[in-house]
Amino acid sequence: MKTLCNVILAALLAMAPLAAIPAEPSAASQRVQSRYTFSWPVGPTAPAPRGGTTTGVEVKVETAPSPQWLALREPGIPDLERDRRAILAMTGNFRVNFDFLEVAAFTGDGSRARPYQSWGTEQVFIDRDEPRHVSLVHILEMHVAGPDGKPMPPMVTKHWRQEWVYEPTHLVEYQGGNRWTRRALSDAERRGRWAQVVYQVDESPRYGSLGRWEHSAAFSTWISSDTARPLPRREWSVRKDYDLLRGTNRHTVLPTGWLQEENNLKEASAAAVPYAGREYGVARYERIGGDYFAEAGKYYTATRAYWHEVLSAWDQMLVPGGAVTLTANSDQSGAYAELFEQAEQFAAGRLDLRAAREQIRAALARQRADQPR
């Protein structure tokens, strides 16, 4: 039987960007007369987007430059400090809109997949702040309007983590299938660069890459090298013709928010034609005001120590042999649910840190395909 935690998590993942389950409209609403998506011809044949179908309550979007932006723009600070402040400028309270669009298809009859659109509201916390190491944790808090238009009780869950390290000695990278490696970096490769490693809802690694921050009076931006990443739920739940995304990831900090942009090839590793298509994606983070995120803060505070233990356990799995292979991506297998249940018990005081360490190690061991059972 599913716990309340699992029910809430499943509902949130149905709306969340990194793991959204698309809702298919009826045949009558497959085409929209008044919309235009730039990779499709102008006219009534453009398809309706798939993705989130819920409606959020009204929020107050901030229009004045944020304190984080003003700190980033302070004149005369060292380059490394400006980089760090650009990363910190991605923290705060946000309304997020997600758009993914297949702009080219390389196989089949040339038809393209329907665009994907979704939304979310989340608070981004500073989990670690050092001159050369910053960690940010995203917590979703969704206030969805019910059938009567009135807000339903807020739904809260941990979303994802972005870990930033300046001139790192190693990098966690996705290798395809269910395998991740911890690769040592040369001095030339890491010099002047920041690594970003993205972790999934259960602190399992998702992808990592290197890039440099660049700053102008209008914006600050970081762009990765070509990066392999596993398929998100929005794709693996509907596509079986490819098995890996490979492309660039750009973060751009603006006065009132930030953007995450992706330019991905859809790689089919075992197919005669190696790529199924190319997609563009953008997540727009707009700052919002008010006391919208009271529950997200409570969850972050109550579970922070637990999730640190989970992150440490994943790191310990990667360090000895430099690689880990799982039976399945936890996003697809649902293995994350066990850890979310433990986090709920920890927050309620029914699980102490010592017992949590043992249960975490046991849960992660059950996910591994590269060790005897």
Rosetta blueprint (number, residue, H / E / L):
1 M L
2 K L
3 T L
4 L H
5 C H
6 N H
7 V H
8 I H
9 L H
10 A H
11 A H
12 L H
13 L H
14 A L
15 M L
16 A L
17 P L
18 L L
19 A L
20 A L
21 I L
22 P L
23 A L
24 E L
25 P L
26 S L
27 A H
28 A H
29 S H
30 Q L
31 R E
32 V L
33 Q L
34 S L
35 R L
36 Y L
37 T L
38 F L
39 S L
40 W L
41 P L
42 V L
43 G L
44 P L
45 T L
46 A L
47 P E
48 A L
49 P L
50 R E
51 G E
52 G L
53 T L
54 T L
55 T L
56 G E
57 V L
58 E L
59 V L
60 K L
61 V E
62 E L
63 T L
64 A L
65 P L
66 S L
67 P H
68 Q H
69 W H
70 L H
71 A H
72 L H
73 R L
74 E L
75 P L
76 G L
77 I L
78 P L
79 D H
80 L H
81 E H
82 R H
83 D H
84 R H
85 R H
86 A H
87 I H
88 L H
89 A L
90 M L
91 T L
92 G E
93 N E
94 F E
95 R E
96 V E
97 N E
98 F E
99 D E
100 F E
101 L E
102 E E
103 V E
104 A E
105 A E
106 F L
107 T L
108 G L
109 D L
110 G L
111 S L
112 R L
113 A L
114 R L
115 P L
116 Y E
117 Q E
118 S E
119 W E
120 G E
121 T E
122 E E
123 Q E
124 V E
125 F E
126 I E
127 D E
128 R E
129 D E
130 E E
131 P L
132 R L
133 H E
134 V E
135 S E
136 L E
137 V E
138 H E
139 I E
140 L E
141 E E
142 M E
143 H L
144 V E
145 A E
146 G L
147 P L
148 D L
149 G L
150 K L
151 P E
152 M L
153 P L
154 P L
155 M E
156 V E
157 T E
158 K E
159 H E
160 W E
161 R E
162 Q E
163 E E
164 W E
165 V E
166 Y E
167 E L
168 P L
169 T L
170 H E
171 L E
172 V E
173 E E
174 Y E
175 Q L
176 G L
177 G L
178 N L
179 R E
180 W E
181 T E
182 R E
183 R E
184 A E
185 L L
186 S L
187 D H
188 A H
189 E H
190 R H
191 R L
192 G L
193 R L
194 W E
195 A E
196 Q E
197 V E
198 V E
199 Y E
200 Q L
201 V L
202 D L
203 E L
204 S L
205 P E
206 R E
207 Y E
208 G E
209 S E
210 L E
211 G E
212 R E
213 W E
214 E E
215 H E
216 S L
217 A L
218 A L
219 F L
220 S E
221 T E
222 W E
223 I E
224 S E
225 S L
226 D L
227 T E
228 A E
229 R E
230 P L
231 L L
232 P L
233 R H
234 R H
235 E H
236 W H
237 S L
238 V L
239 R L
240 K L
241 D L
242 Y L
243 D L
244 L E
245 L E
246 R E
247 G E
248 T E
249 N E
250 R E
251 H E
252 T E
253 V E
254 L E
255 P L
256 T L
257 G E
258 W E
259 L E
260 Q E
261 E E
262 E E
263 N E
264 N E
265 L E
266 K E
267 E E
268 A L
269 S L
270 A L
271 A L
272 A L
273 V L
274 P L
275 Y E
276 A E
277 G E
278 R E
279 E E
280 Y E
281 G E
282 V E
283 A E
284 R E
285 Y E
286 E E
287 R E
288 I E
289 G L
290 G L
291 D L
292 Y L
293 F L
294 A H
295 E H
296 A H
297 G H
298 K H
299 Y H
300 Y H
301 T H
302 A H
303 T H
304 R H
305 A H
306 Y H
307 W H
308 H H
309 E H
310 V H
311 L H
312 S H
313 A H
314 W H
315 D H
316 Q H
317 M H
318 L H
319 V L
320 P L
321 G L
322 G L
323 A E
324 V E
325 T E
326 L E
327 T L
328 A L
329 N L
330 S H
331 D H
332 Q H
333 S H
334 G L
335 A L
336 Y H
337 A H
338 E H
339 L H
340 F H
341 E H
342 Q H
343 A H
344 E H
345 Q H
346 F H
347 A H
348 A L
349 G L
350 R L
351 L L
352 D L
353 L H
354 R H
355 A H
356 A H
357 R H
358 E H
359 Q H
360 I H
361 R H
362 A H
363 A H
364 L H
365 A H
366 R H
367 Q H
368 R E
369 A L
370 D L
371 Q L
372 P L
373 R L
